Amino acid sequence: MKEFLTTLATGELNIATEFAWILIATALSMVGGAVGAMLLAGKDIGYQFSATLGALFGPAGVIPGLFIGFALLNLFTNY
C-alpha cells in the first residue's frame, strides 16, 4: 500500500495508478455534474432529479478525455 501511494504521489503511471486516477476523476466529475445540473435546472425540474441526471451524465465527458490523455502520455513517454 505504501508503494502504491508513493507511485501515485510521484506521478508514475502504471496500471494501478491509472485505475486509481480513473476512479478519482469519475467521482469528481459526478460531483461536478450534480452541482452544475442543480445550478442550471434545479428550480425547473427539482434539485434531486437534476442532481441525479447531472451525476449520471457528468462522467460522459470526462472518461473519454481521460483515456485519450493516458494514451497520449503513454505515447509521449515511449518516444
All heavy atoms as a GROMACS GRO file, in nm:
protein
  577
    1MET      N    1   0.082  -0.120   0.000
    1MET     CA    2   0.000   0.000   0.000
    1MET      C    3   0.086   0.126   0.000
    1MET      O    4   0.054   0.220  -0.068
    1MET     CB    5  -0.092  -0.004   0.122
    1MET     CG    6  -0.190   0.106   0.127
    1MET     SD    7  -0.310   0.084  -0.006
    1MET     CE    8  -0.414   0.221   0.019
    2LYS      N    9   0.197   0.121   0.077
    2LYS     CA   10   0.286   0.237   0.083
    2LYS      C   11   0.350   0.263  -0.053
    2LYS      O   12   0.362   0.378  -0.097
    2LYS     CB   13   0.394   0.214   0.189
    2LYS     CG   14   0.484   0.331   0.210
    2LYS     CD   15   0.584   0.304   0.320
    2LYS     CE   16   0.677   0.422   0.338
    2LYS     NZ   17   0.778   0.396   0.442
    3GLU      N   18   0.386   0.154  -0.124
    3GLU     CA   19   0.446   0.169  -0.256
    3GLU      C   20   0.345   0.228  -0.356
    3GLU      O   21   0.380   0.313  -0.439
    3GLU     CB   22   0.494   0.033  -0.305
    3GLU     CG   23   0.562   0.038  -0.440
    3GLU     CD   24   0.610  -0.098  -0.484
    3GLU    OE1   25   0.630  -0.186  -0.396
    3GLU    OE2   26   0.625  -0.119  -0.604
    4PHE      N   27   0.219   0.184  -0.345
    4PHE     CA   28   0.115   0.236  -0.433
    4PHE      C   29   0.095   0.385  -0.411
    4PHE      O   30   0.086   0.463  -0.507
    4PHE     CB   31  -0.017   0.160  -0.410
    4PHE     CG   32  -0.134   0.221  -0.480
    4PHE    CD1   33  -0.146   0.210  -0.617
    4PHE    CD2   34  -0.229   0.290  -0.409
    4PHE    CE1   35  -0.254   0.267  -0.683
    4PHE    CE2   36  -0.337   0.347  -0.473
    4PHE     CZ   37  -0.349   0.335  -0.610
    5LEU      N   38   0.088   0.427  -0.285
    5LEU     CA   39   0.070   0.568  -0.255
    5LEU      C   40   0.190   0.651  -0.299
    5LEU      O   41   0.177   0.764  -0.343
    5LEU     CB   42   0.043   0.588  -0.106
    5LEU     CG   43  -0.094   0.535  -0.058
    5LEU    CD1   44  -0.104   0.550   0.092
    5LEU    CD2   45  -0.207   0.605  -0.127
    6THR      N   46   0.309   0.591  -0.289
    6THR     CA   47   0.429   0.661  -0.334
    6THR      C   48   0.428   0.681  -0.485
    6THR      O   49   0.457   0.790  -0.534
    6THR     CB   50   0.554   0.582  -0.292
    6THR    OG1   51   0.552   0.564  -0.152
    6THR    CG2   52   0.680   0.653  -0.334
    7THR      N   53   0.391   0.576  -0.560
    7THR     CA   54   0.385   0.591  -0.706
    7THR      C   55   0.272   0.685  -0.747
    7THR      O   56   0.285   0.757  -0.845
    7THR     CB   57   0.366   0.455  -0.775
    7THR    OG1   58   0.248   0.393  -0.724
    7THR    CG2   59   0.485   0.366  -0.756
    8LEU      N   60   0.163   0.686  -0.672
    8LEU     CA   61   0.053   0.777  -0.703
    8LEU      C   62   0.093   0.921  -0.677
    8LEU      O   63   0.061   1.012  -0.755
    8LEU     CB   64  -0.070   0.740  -0.618
    8LEU     CG   65  -0.202   0.805  -0.655
    8LEU    CD1   66  -0.246   0.761  -0.794
    8LEU    CD2   67  -0.309   0.768  -0.555
    9ALA      N   68   0.167   0.944  -0.570
    9ALA     CA   69   0.210   1.080  -0.536
    9ALA      C   70   0.320   1.131  -0.627
    9ALA      O   71   0.327   1.251  -0.656
    9ALA     CB   72   0.256   1.085  -0.390
   10THR      N   73   0.406   1.043  -0.674
   10THR     CA   74   0.516   1.087  -0.761
   10THR      C   75   0.472   1.102  -0.906
   10THR      O   76   0.546   1.159  -0.985
   10THR     CB   77   0.633   0.989  -0.755
   10THR    OG1   78   0.588   0.859  -0.794
   10THR    CG2   79   0.694   0.986  -0.616
   11GLY      N   80   0.356   1.051  -0.941
   11GLY     CA   81   0.307   1.067  -1.077
   11GLY      C   82   0.348   0.959  -1.173
   11GLY      O   83   0.332   0.974  -1.294
   12GLU      N   84   0.404   0.850  -1.122
   12GLU     CA   85   0.439   0.739  -1.211
   12GLU      C   86   0.312   0.672  -1.258
   12GLU      O   87   0.218   0.653  -1.182
   12GLU     CB   88   0.526   0.638  -1.137
   12GLU     CG   89   0.661   0.689  -1.102
   12GLU     CD   90   0.743   0.584  -1.028
   12GLU    OE1   91   0.718   0.465  -1.051
   12GLU    OE2   92   0.826   0.624  -0.948
   13LEU      N   93   0.308   0.638  -1.386
   13LEU     CA   94   0.188   0.574  -1.441
   13LEU      C   95   0.213   0.425  -1.458
   13LEU      O   96   0.306   0.382  -1.526
   13LEU     CB   97   0.154   0.634  -1.577
   13LEU     CG   98   0.093   0.772  -1.575
   13LEU    CD1   99   0.068   0.820  -1.717
   13LEU    CD2  100  -0.034   0.774  -1.496
   14ASN      N  101   0.130   0.348  -1.392
   14ASN     CA  102   0.122   0.205  -1.415
   14ASN      C  103  -0.026   0.170  -1.411
   14ASN      O  104  -0.110   0.256  -1.396
   14ASN     CB  105   0.206   0.124  -1.315
   14ASN     CG  106   0.169   0.154  -1.172
   14ASN    OD1  107   0.057   0.189  -1.143
   14ASN    ND2  108   0.266   0.141  -1.082
   15ILE      N  109  -0.058   0.045  -1.425
   15ILE     CA  110  -0.198   0.008  -1.437
   15ILE      C  111  -0.276   0.039  -1.309
   15ILE      O  112  -0.392   0.081  -1.314
   15ILE     CB  113  -0.212  -0.141  -1.479
   15ILE    CG1  114  -0.353  -0.169  -1.529
   15ILE    CG2  115  -0.173  -0.233  -1.370
   15ILE    CD1  116  -0.384  -0.108  -1.660
   16ALA      N  117  -0.214   0.024  -1.193
   16ALA     CA  118  -0.283   0.052  -1.066
   16ALA      C  119  -0.309   0.201  -1.048
   16ALA      O  120  -0.419   0.240  -1.007
   16ALA     CB  121  -0.202  -0.002  -0.950
   17THR      N  122  -0.210   0.284  -1.081
   17THR     CA  123  -0.231   0.427  -1.065
   17THR      C  124  -0.329   0.480  -1.170
   17THR      O  125  -0.404   0.574  -1.142
   17THR     CB  126  -0.098   0.503  -1.076
   17THR    OG1  127  -0.035   0.474  -1.198
   17THR    CG2  128  -0.008   0.470  -0.960
   18GLU      N  129  -0.331   0.421  -1.289
   18GLU     CA  130  -0.428   0.465  -1.389
   18GLU      C  131  -0.570   0.434  -1.345
   18GLU      O  132  -0.660   0.517  -1.361
   18GLU     CB  133  -0.398   0.400  -1.523
   18GLU     CG  134  -0.277   0.459  -1.590
   18GLU     CD  135  -0.251   0.400  -1.726
   18GLU    OE1  136  -0.336   0.321  -1.774
   18GLU    OE2  137  -0.148   0.431  -1.785
   19PHE      N  138  -0.593   0.316  -1.288
   19PHE     CA  139  -0.727   0.284  -1.237
   19PHE      C  140  -0.764   0.376  -1.122
   19PHE      O  141  -0.879   0.419  -1.110
   19PHE     CB  142  -0.736   0.138  -1.195
   19PHE     CG  143  -0.760   0.046  -1.310
   19PHE    CD1  144  -0.671  -0.056  -1.336
   19PHE    CD2  145  -0.870   0.060  -1.392
   19PHE    CE1  146  -0.690  -0.142  -1.442
   19PHE    CE2  147  -0.891  -0.025  -1.499
   19PHE     CZ  148  -0.801  -0.127  -1.524
   20ALA      N  149  -0.667   0.408  -1.037
   20ALA     CA  150  -0.696   0.499  -0.926
   20ALA      C  151  -0.734   0.637  -0.977
   20ALA      O  152  -0.829   0.698  -0.929
   20ALA     CB  153  -0.575   0.508  -0.833
   21TRP      N  154  -0.661   0.687  -1.078
   21TRP     CA  155  -0.694   0.819  -1.135
   21TRP      C  156  -0.828   0.817  -1.206
   21TRP      O  157  -0.903   0.915  -1.204
   21TRP     CB  158  -0.584   0.867  -1.229
   21TRP     CG  159  -0.465   0.919  -1.154
   21TRP    CD1  160  -0.339   0.870  -1.159
   21TRP    CD2  161  -0.462   1.028  -1.061
   21TRP    NE1  162  -0.258   0.942  -1.076
   21TRP    CE2  163  -0.330   1.039  -1.015
   21TRP    CE3  164  -0.557   1.115  -1.013
   21TRP    CZ2  165  -0.292   1.136  -0.923
   21TRP    CZ3  166  -0.520   1.211  -0.921
   21TRP    CH2  167  -0.389   1.221  -0.877
   22ILE      N  168  -0.862   0.706  -1.271
   22ILE     CA  169  -0.993   0.696  -1.337
   22ILE      C  170  -1.104   0.701  -1.233
   22ILE      O  171  -1.205   0.770  -1.251
   22ILE     CB  172  -1.001   0.568  -1.421
   22ILE    CG1  173  -0.914   0.582  -1.546
   22ILE    CG2  174  -1.145   0.535  -1.460
   22ILE    CD1  175  -0.900   0.456  -1.626
   23LEU      N  176  -1.086   0.631  -1.121
   23LEU     CA  177  -1.188   0.634  -1.016
   23LEU      C  178  -1.200   0.773  -0.953
   23LEU      O  179  -1.311   0.821  -0.928
   23LEU     CB  180  -1.156   0.530  -0.909
   23LEU     CG  181  -1.174   0.385  -0.951
   23LEU    CD1  182  -1.130   0.292  -0.839
   23LEU    CD2  183  -1.318   0.358  -0.987
   24ILE      N  184  -1.088   0.838  -0.930
   24ILE     CA  185  -1.090   0.972  -0.872
   24ILE      C  186  -1.156   1.070  -0.969
   24ILE      O  187  -1.242   1.152  -0.929
   24ILE     CB  188  -0.947   1.017  -0.836
   24ILE    CG1  189  -0.894   0.936  -0.719
   24ILE    CG2  190  -0.943   1.166  -0.803
   24ILE    CD1  191  -0.746   0.952  -0.693
   25ALA      N  192  -1.121   1.062  -1.097
   25ALA     CA  193  -1.180   1.153  -1.196
   25ALA      C  194  -1.329   1.128  -1.212
   25ALA      O  195  -1.408   1.222  -1.228
   25ALA     CB  196  -1.108   1.137  -1.330
   26THR      N  197  -1.370   1.003  -1.208
   26THR     CA  198  -1.512   0.972  -1.219
   26THR      C  199  -1.591   1.028  -1.102
   26THR      O  200  -1.697   1.088  -1.120
   26THR     CB  201  -1.532   0.821  -1.229
   26THR    OG1  202  -1.459   0.772  -1.342
   26THR    CG2  203  -1.679   0.785  -1.245
   27ALA      N  204  -1.538   1.011  -0.982
   27ALA     CA  205  -1.608   1.062  -0.863
   27ALA      C  206  -1.616   1.215  -0.866
   27ALA      O  207  -1.722   1.273  -0.838
   27ALA     CB  208  -1.536   1.015  -0.737
   28LEU      N  209  -1.507   1.280  -0.903
   28LEU     CA  210  -1.509   1.427  -0.910
   28LEU      C  211  -1.602   1.478  -1.019
   28LEU      O  212  -1.671   1.579  -1.002
   28LEU     CB  213  -1.367   1.481  -0.930
   28LEU     CG  214  -1.274   1.468  -0.811
   28LEU    CD1  215  -1.134   1.516  -0.847
   28LEU    CD2  216  -1.328   1.546  -0.693
   29SER      N  217  -1.606   1.408  -1.133
   29SER     CA  218  -1.695   1.451  -1.240
   29SER      C  219  -1.841   1.429  -1.203
   29SER      O  220  -1.928   1.507  -1.243
   29SER     CB  221  -1.662   1.381  -1.370
   29SER     OG  222  -1.689   1.242  -1.360
   30MET      N  223  -1.870   1.324  -1.126
   30MET     CA  224  -2.007   1.303  -1.080
   30MET      C  225  -2.050   1.415  -0.986
   30MET      O  226  -2.162   1.467  -0.996
   30MET     CB  227  -2.019   1.167  -1.011
   30MET     CG  228  -2.013   1.050  -1.105
   30MET     SD  229  -2.020   0.893  -1.023
   30MET     CE  230  -2.194   0.887  -0.987
   31VAL      N  231  -1.962   1.455  -0.896
   31VAL     CA  232  -1.995   1.564  -0.804
   31VAL      C  233  -2.011   1.695  -0.880
   31VAL      O  234  -2.107   1.771  -0.858
   31VAL     CB  235  -1.887   1.576  -0.694
   31VAL    CG1  236  -1.906   1.702  -0.612
   31VAL    CG2  237  -1.889   1.454  -0.605
   32GLY      N  238  -1.920   1.721  -0.972
   32GLY     CA  239  -1.929   1.843  -1.051
   32GLY      C  240  -2.052   1.847  -1.140
   32GLY      O  241  -2.118   1.950  -1.154
   33GLY      N  242  -2.086   1.733  -1.200
   33GLY     CA  243  -2.207   1.726  -1.282
   33GLY      C  244  -2.332   1.747  -1.200
   33GLY      O  245  -2.426   1.814  -1.245
   34ALA      N  246  -2.336   1.691  -1.081
   34ALA     CA  247  -2.454   1.708  -0.995
   34ALA      C  248  -2.470   1.853  -0.952
   34ALA      O  249  -2.580   1.909  -0.956
   34ALA     CB  250  -2.442   1.616  -0.873
   35VAL      N  251  -2.362   1.917  -0.914
   35VAL     CA  252  -2.370   2.058  -0.871
   35VAL      C  253  -2.408   2.148  -0.989
   35VAL      O  254  -2.493   2.236  -0.977
   35VAL     CB  255  -2.236   2.102  -0.807
   35VAL    CG1  256  -2.233   2.251  -0.783
   35VAL    CG2  257  -2.214   2.026  -0.678
   36GLY      N  258  -2.346   2.123  -1.104
   36GLY     CA  259  -2.379   2.203  -1.221
   36GLY      C  260  -2.523   2.187  -1.265
   36GLY      O  261  -2.590   2.285  -1.301
   37ALA      N  262  -2.572   2.066  -1.262
   37ALA     CA  263  -2.711   2.044  -1.301
   37ALA      C  264  -2.808   2.105  -1.202
   37ALA      O  265  -2.912   2.157  -1.241
   37ALA     CB  266  -2.737   1.894  -1.314
   38MET      N  267  -2.773   2.101  -1.075
   38MET     CA  268  -2.859   2.165  -0.975
   38MET      C  269  -2.864   2.316  -0.995
   38MET      O  270  -2.969   2.378  -0.979
   38MET     CB  271  -2.810   2.132  -0.834
   38MET     CG  272  -2.842   1.992  -0.790
   38MET     SD  273  -2.769   1.946  -0.632
   38MET     CE  274  -2.820   2.075  -0.526
   39LEU      N  275  -2.752   2.376  -1.032
   39LEU     CA  276  -2.750   2.520  -1.056
   39LEU      C  277  -2.827   2.557  -1.182
   39LEU      O  278  -2.894   2.660  -1.188
   39LEU     CB  279  -2.605   2.570  -1.067
   39LEU     CG  280  -2.524   2.567  -0.938
   39LEU    CD1  281  -2.380   2.606  -0.965
   39LEU    CD2  282  -2.585   2.660  -0.835
   40LEU      N  283  -2.817   2.472  -1.286
   40LEU     CA  284  -2.881   2.504  -1.412
   40LEU      C  285  -3.031   2.475  -1.412
   40LEU      O  286  -3.110   2.555  -1.462
   40LEU     CB  287  -2.814   2.426  -1.526
   40LEU     CG  288  -2.678   2.473  -1.568
   40LEU    CD1  289  -2.620   2.379  -1.672
   40LEU    CD2  290  -2.686   2.613  -1.624
   41ALA      N  291  -3.071   2.360  -1.361
   41ALA     CA  292  -3.210   2.317  -1.377
   41ALA      C  293  -3.278   2.281  -1.247
   41ALA      O  294  -3.384   2.220  -1.249
   41ALA     CB  295  -3.214   2.198  -1.472
   42GLY      N  296  -3.221   2.318  -1.136
   42GLY     CA  297  -3.278   2.280  -1.007
   42GLY      C  298  -3.416   2.336  -0.983
   42GLY      O  299  -3.505   2.267  -0.933
   43LYS      N  300  -3.439   2.462  -1.022
   43LYS     CA  301  -3.569   2.524  -0.999
   43LYS      C  302  -3.675   2.466  -1.091
   43LYS      O  303  -3.792   2.460  -1.055
   43LYS     CB  304  -3.559   2.674  -1.021
   43LYS     CG  305  -3.482   2.746  -0.915
   43LYS     CD  306  -3.480   2.895  -0.940
   43LYS     CE  307  -3.397   2.965  -0.834
   43LYS     NZ  308  -3.387   3.109  -0.860
   44ASP      N  309  -3.635   2.426  -1.211
   44ASP     CA  310  -3.734   2.382  -1.310
   44ASP      C  311  -3.778   2.238  -1.289
   44ASP      O  312  -3.896   2.207  -1.295
   44ASP     CB  313  -3.675   2.396  -1.450
   44ASP     CG  314  -3.648   2.542  -1.484
   44ASP    OD1  315  -3.721   2.628  -1.432
   44ASP    OD2  316  -3.553   2.567  -1.559
   45ILE      N  317  -3.683   2.145  -1.270
   45ILE     CA  318  -3.720   2.004  -1.263
   45ILE      C  319  -3.698   1.944  -1.124
   45ILE      O  320  -3.715   1.825  -1.106
   45ILE     CB  321  -3.646   1.921  -1.369
   45ILE    CG1  322  -3.494   1.927  -1.350
   45ILE    CG2  323  -3.683   1.966  -1.509
   45ILE    CD1  324  -3.418   1.833  -1.441
   46GLY      N  325  -3.655   2.024  -1.031
   46GLY     CA  326  -3.632   1.973  -0.895
   46GLY      C  327  -3.484   1.948  -0.873
   46GLY      O  328  -3.415   1.899  -0.962
   47TYR      N  329  -3.439   1.979  -0.754
   47TYR     CA  330  -3.296   1.969  -0.724
   47TYR      C  331  -3.246   1.825  -0.720
   47TYR      O  332  -3.138   1.794  -0.770
   47TYR     CB  333  -3.265   2.040  -0.592
   47TYR     CG  334  -3.276   2.189  -0.603
   47TYR    CD1  335  -3.385   2.256  -0.552
   47TYR    CD2  336  -3.177   2.262  -0.667
   47TYR    CE1  337  -3.396   2.393  -0.564
   47TYR    CE2  338  -3.187   2.399  -0.680
   47TYR     CZ  339  -3.297   2.465  -0.628
   47TYR     OH  340  -3.307   2.600  -0.642
   48GLN      N  341  -3.324   1.735  -0.665
   48GLN     CA  342  -3.279   1.597  -0.654
   48GLN      C  343  -3.272   1.530  -0.791
   48GLN      O  344  -3.176   1.461  -0.823
   48GLN     CB  345  -3.371   1.519  -0.562
   48GLN     CG  346  -3.320   1.380  -0.532
   48GLN     CD  347  -3.406   1.310  -0.428
   48GLN    OE1  348  -3.509   1.362  -0.385
   48GLN    NE2  349  -3.365   1.192  -0.388
   49PHE      N  350  -3.374   1.553  -0.874
   49PHE     CA  351  -3.374   1.492  -1.007
   49PHE      C  352  -3.263   1.550  -1.094
   49PHE      O  353  -3.195   1.477  -1.167
   49PHE     CB  354  -3.510   1.513  -1.074
   49PHE     CG  355  -3.524   1.444  -1.205
   49PHE    CD1  356  -3.511   1.307  -1.216
   49PHE    CD2  357  -3.553   1.517  -1.320
   49PHE    CE1  358  -3.524   1.244  -1.338
   49PHE    CE2  359  -3.566   1.455  -1.442
   49PHE     CZ  360  -3.552   1.319  -1.452
   50SER      N  361  -3.243   1.681  -1.087
   50SER     CA  362  -3.136   1.741  -1.167
   50SER      C  363  -2.999   1.696  -1.119
   50SER      O  364  -2.908   1.676  -1.199
   50SER     CB  365  -3.147   1.893  -1.165
   50SER     OG  366  -3.130   1.941  -1.034
   51ALA      N  367  -2.983   1.676  -0.988
   51ALA     CA  368  -2.855   1.626  -0.937
   51ALA      C  369  -2.830   1.483  -0.983
   51ALA      O  370  -2.718   1.445  -1.017
   51ALA     CB  371  -2.853   1.633  -0.785
   52THR      N  372  -2.935   1.402  -0.986
   52THR     CA  373  -2.920   1.264  -1.034
   52THR      C  374  -2.880   1.261  -1.180
   52THR      O  375  -2.790   1.187  -1.220
   52THR     CB  376  -3.052   1.187  -1.012
   52THR    OG1  377  -3.087   1.193  -0.876
   52THR    CG2  378  -3.038   1.044  -1.057
   53LEU      N  379  -2.948   1.342  -1.261
   53LEU     CA  380  -2.913   1.346  -1.403
   53LEU      C  381  -2.773   1.399  -1.425
   53LEU      O  382  -2.698   1.349  -1.509
   53LEU     CB  383  -3.014   1.432  -1.479
   53LEU     CG  384  -3.151   1.372  -1.499
   53LEU    CD1  385  -3.242   1.470  -1.570
   53LEU    CD2  386  -3.143   1.243  -1.577
   54GLY      N  387  -2.735   1.500  -1.351
   54GLY     CA  388  -2.600   1.555  -1.364
   54GLY      C  389  -2.493   1.458  -1.322
   54GLY      O  390  -2.388   1.448  -1.384
   55ALA      N  391  -2.520   1.380  -1.218
   55ALA     CA  392  -2.422   1.280  -1.174
   55ALA      C  393  -2.409   1.167  -1.273
   55ALA      O  394  -2.303   1.107  -1.288
   55ALA     CB  395  -2.462   1.226  -1.037
   56LEU      N  396  -2.518   1.136  -1.343
   56LEU     CA  397  -2.511   1.030  -1.444
   56LEU      C  398  -2.440   1.076  -1.570
   56LEU      O  399  -2.363   1.001  -1.630
   56LEU     CB  400  -2.652   0.981  -1.478
   56LEU     CG  401  -2.721   0.899  -1.371
   56LEU    CD1  402  -2.863   0.867  -1.413
   56LEU    CD2  403  -2.645   0.771  -1.344
   57PHE      N  404  -2.467   1.198  -1.613
   57PHE     CA  405  -2.411   1.245  -1.739
   57PHE      C  406  -2.278   1.320  -1.722
   57PHE      O  407  -2.212   1.348  -1.821
   57PHE     CB  408  -2.510   1.335  -1.812
   57PHE     CG  409  -2.628   1.259  -1.865
   57PHE    CD1  410  -2.755   1.284  -1.817
   57PHE    CD2  411  -2.612   1.161  -1.960
   57PHE    CE1  412  -2.864   1.215  -1.864
   57PHE    CE2  413  -2.720   1.090  -2.008
   57PHE     CZ  414  -2.846   1.117  -1.961
   58GLY      N  415  -2.239   1.354  -1.603
   58GLY     CA  416  -2.113   1.423  -1.580
   58GLY      C  417  -1.991   1.344  -1.626
   58GLY      O  418  -1.905   1.398  -1.697
   59PRO      N  419  -1.980   1.216  -1.592
   59PRO     CA  420  -1.863   1.139  -1.637
   59PRO      C  421  -1.859   1.112  -1.786
   59PRO      O  422  -1.757   1.070  -1.838
   59PRO     CB  423  -1.875   1.007  -1.559
   59PRO     CG  424  -1.962   1.038  -1.446
   59PRO     CD  425  -2.056   1.144  -1.491
   60ALA      N  426  -1.969   1.136  -1.858
   60ALA     CA  427  -1.971   1.107  -2.002
   60ALA      C  428  -1.868   1.189  -2.077
   60ALA      O  429  -1.814   1.143  -2.178
   60ALA     CB  430  -2.110   1.131  -2.057
   61GLY      N  431  -1.838   1.308  -2.030
   61GLY     CA  432  -1.739   1.389  -2.098
   61GLY      C  433  -1.599   1.372  -2.042
   61GLY      O  434  -1.501   1.401  -2.108
   62VAL      N  435  -1.589   1.324  -1.920
   62VAL     CA  436  -1.459   1.316  -1.855
   62VAL      C  437  -1.385   1.186  -1.888
   62VAL      O  438  -1.265   1.188  -1.915
   62VAL     CB  439  -1.476   1.331  -1.702
   62VAL    CG1  440  -1.346   1.306  -1.629
   62VAL    CG2  441  -1.529   1.468  -1.670
   63ILE      N  442  -1.454   1.076  -1.887
   63ILE     CA  443  -1.387   0.947  -1.902
   63ILE      C  444  -1.322   0.931  -2.040
   63ILE      O  445  -1.206   0.888  -2.048
   63ILE     CB  446  -1.485   0.833  -1.870
   63ILE    CG1  447  -1.516   0.837  -1.720
   63ILE    CG2  448  -1.428   0.698  -1.908
   63ILE    CD1  449  -1.618   0.737  -1.675
   64PRO      N  450  -1.388   0.968  -2.152
   64PRO     CA  451  -1.315   0.958  -2.280
   64PRO      C  452  -1.193   1.050  -2.285
   64PRO      O  453  -1.089   1.011  -2.339
   64PRO     CB  454  -1.420   1.000  -2.383
   64PRO     CG  455  -1.549   0.975  -2.318
   64PRO     CD  456  -1.528   0.999  -2.173
   65GLY      N  457  -1.203   1.169  -2.229
   65GLY     CA  458  -1.088   1.259  -2.225
   65GLY      C  459  -0.974   1.204  -2.143
   65GLY      O  460  -0.857   1.220  -2.176
   66LEU      N  461  -1.009   1.135  -2.036
   66LEU     CA  462  -0.908   1.074  -1.950
   66LEU      C  463  -0.834   0.962  -2.024
   66LEU      O  464  -0.711   0.952  -2.017
   66LEU     CB  465  -0.974   1.021  -1.824
   66LEU     CG  466  -0.885   0.979  -1.710
   66LEU    CD1  467  -0.811   1.098  -1.654
   66LEU    CD2  468  -0.967   0.915  -1.602
   67PHE      N  469  -0.908   0.880  -2.097
   67PHE     CA  470  -0.844   0.772  -2.173
   67PHE      C  471  -0.756   0.828  -2.284
   67PHE      O  472  -0.646   0.777  -2.309
   67PHE     CB  473  -0.949   0.677  -2.232
   67PHE     CG  474  -1.002   0.580  -2.131
   67PHE    CD1  475  -1.138   0.578  -2.101
   67PHE    CD2  476  -0.919   0.491  -2.066
   67PHE    CE1  477  -1.188   0.490  -2.008
   67PHE    CE2  478  -0.968   0.402  -1.973
   67PHE     CZ  479  -1.104   0.402  -1.944
   68ILE      N  480  -0.800   0.934  -2.351
   68ILE     CA  481  -0.717   0.996  -2.454
   68ILE      C  482  -0.591   1.055  -2.392
   68ILE      O  483  -0.481   1.044  -2.447
   68ILE     CB  484  -0.799   1.102  -2.530
   68ILE    CG1  485  -0.907   1.034  -2.614
   68ILE    CG2  486  -0.710   1.188  -2.619
   68ILE    CD1  487  -1.007   1.129  -2.675
   69GLY      N  488  -0.604   1.117  -2.276
   69GLY     CA  489  -0.488   1.172  -2.207
   69GLY      C  490  -0.388   1.065  -2.168
   69GLY      O  491  -0.267   1.083  -2.184
   70PHE      N  492  -0.436   0.953  -2.116
   70PHE     CA  493  -0.346   0.844  -2.080
   70PHE      C  494  -0.277   0.786  -2.204
   70PHE      O  495  -0.159   0.753  -2.200
   70PHE     CB  496  -0.420   0.732  -2.007
   70PHE     CG  497  -0.443   0.761  -1.862
   70PHE    CD1  498  -0.564   0.727  -1.803
   70PHE    CD2  499  -0.348   0.820  -1.783
   70PHE    CE1  500  -0.587   0.753  -1.669
   70PHE    CE2  501  -0.369   0.847  -1.650
   70PHE     CZ  502  -0.489   0.813  -1.593
   71ALA      N  503  -0.350   0.776  -2.314
   71ALA     CA  504  -0.290   0.724  -2.437
   71ALA      C  505  -0.182   0.819  -2.488
   71ALA      O  506  -0.074   0.774  -2.530
   71ALA     CB  507  -0.398   0.704  -2.543
   72LEU      N  508  -0.208   0.949  -2.480
   72LEU     CA  509  -0.106   1.046  -2.524
   72LEU      C  510   0.015   1.045  -2.432
   72LEU      O  511   0.130   1.054  -2.478
   72LEU     CB  512  -0.166   1.185  -2.531
   72LEU     CG  513  -0.263   1.209  -2.646
   72LEU    CD1  514  -0.325   1.348  -2.636
   72LEU    CD2  515  -0.194   1.192  -2.779
   73LEU      N  516  -0.008   1.034  -2.301
   73LEU     CA  517   0.106   1.025  -2.208
   73LEU      C  518   0.189   0.900  -2.234
   73LEU      O  519   0.312   0.904  -2.232
   73LEU     CB  520   0.056   1.024  -2.064
   73LEU     CG  521   0.015   1.158  -2.007
   73LEU    CD1  522  -0.044   1.138  -1.867
   73LEU    CD2  523   0.134   1.250  -2.000
   74ASN      N  524   0.122   0.789  -2.262
   74ASN     CA  525   0.194   0.666  -2.293
   74ASN      C  526   0.272   0.680  -2.422
   74ASN      O  527   0.386   0.634  -2.432
   74ASN     CB  528   0.094   0.550  -2.301
   74ASN     CG  529   0.162   0.417  -2.308
   74ASN    OD1  530   0.281   0.406  -2.281
   74ASN    ND2  531   0.088   0.315  -2.346
   75LEU      N  532   0.212   0.745  -2.521
   75LEU     CA  533   0.281   0.767  -2.649
   75LEU      C  534   0.403   0.856  -2.630
   75LEU      O  535   0.510   0.828  -2.683
   75LEU     CB  536   0.183   0.828  -2.749
   75LEU     CG  537   0.238   0.854  -2.888
   75LEU    CD1  538   0.259   0.722  -2.962
   75LEU    CD2  539   0.142   0.942  -2.966
   76PHE      N  540   0.388   0.964  -2.554
   76PHE     CA  541   0.500   1.057  -2.536
   76PHE      C  542   0.611   0.998  -2.451
   76PHE      O  543   0.727   1.034  -2.468
   76PHE     CB  544   0.451   1.187  -2.475
   76PHE     CG  545   0.368   1.270  -2.568
   76PHE    CD1  546   0.266   1.348  -2.519
   76PHE    CD2  547   0.390   1.269  -2.704
   76PHE    CE1  548   0.188   1.424  -2.604
   76PHE    CE2  549   0.313   1.343  -2.790
   76PHE     CZ  550   0.212   1.422  -2.739
   77THR      N  551   0.580   0.911  -2.358
   77THR     CA  552   0.686   0.852  -2.276
   77THR      C  553   0.763   0.745  -2.352
   77THR      O  554   0.877   0.715  -2.317
   77THR     CB  555   0.629   0.790  -2.148
   77THR    OG1  556   0.528   0.696  -2.180
   77THR    CG2  557   0.576   0.897  -2.056
   78ASN      N  558   0.703   0.687  -2.456
   78ASN     CA  559   0.774   0.585  -2.533
   78ASN      C  560   0.860   0.643  -2.642
   78ASN      O  561   0.946   0.575  -2.697
   78ASN     CB  562   0.674   0.487  -2.593
   78ASN     CG  563   0.612   0.398  -2.487
   78ASN    OD1  564   0.672   0.373  -2.384
   78ASN    ND2  565   0.491   0.352  -2.512
   79TYR      N  566   0.839   0.770  -2.681
   79TYR     CA  567   0.918   0.832  -2.788
   79TYR      C  568   0.997   0.949  -2.737
   79TYR      O  569   0.982   1.010  -2.646
   79TYR     CB  570   0.828   0.876  -2.903
   79TYR     CG  571   0.768   0.759  -2.975
   79TYR    CD1  572   0.634   0.725  -2.959
   79TYR    CD2  573   0.847   0.680  -3.058
   79TYR    CE1  574   0.578   0.618  -3.024
   79TYR    CE2  575   0.792   0.572  -3.123
   79TYR     CZ  576   0.658   0.542  -3.106
   79TYR     OH  577   0.604   0.434  -3.170
   0.00000   0.00000   0.00000
